Amino acid sequence: MWRAFFLALGIFTVILGAECLVIDKAVLAARKEPDPGLTVPFDLDGGASRQREIVPPEWAPWSLMSAGAVTILYSFTIPKRVKE
């Protein structure tokens, strides 16, 4: 179980690093209309759309990809049957 967990964590980190290498910024926009199943409206400021910008720092792509690669290599060194 631990082997699969660390392998998945490493793959996720490598993919996240590759995404940060490709994009310059990510813009997240809030929904304009509330979900009809909610009792409290999602957007309480009168329907005005809020946007959030995420700009990855210069060091993030390479650091994430290298940390993910090390984690993947670590997952291969964990024995298949770890005594707990």
C-alpha positions, 0 to 999 in steps of 0.5 A: 500500500505504501509503495502505491501511495508514494508512486502516485504521489510522485507521478502527481508531483511530476505532472503538476511540475510539467503543468507549471512549466507549460502555463504562465498563469492560471485564472480561476473564476467563481460560478456566477449562478448558485447551485439550486440544491444549496440553501445558502447562495454560493455568491453572496456579493450580488452575482459579481464574478470573482477571479483568482490568478495563480502565477507559479514562481520561476523555481516551481516547475523544476523543483516539483518535477525533480522532487516527484522523480526522487519520490518515484525512485524511492517508491521502487526501493520500498519492498513489496511486503513491508512488515508493520 
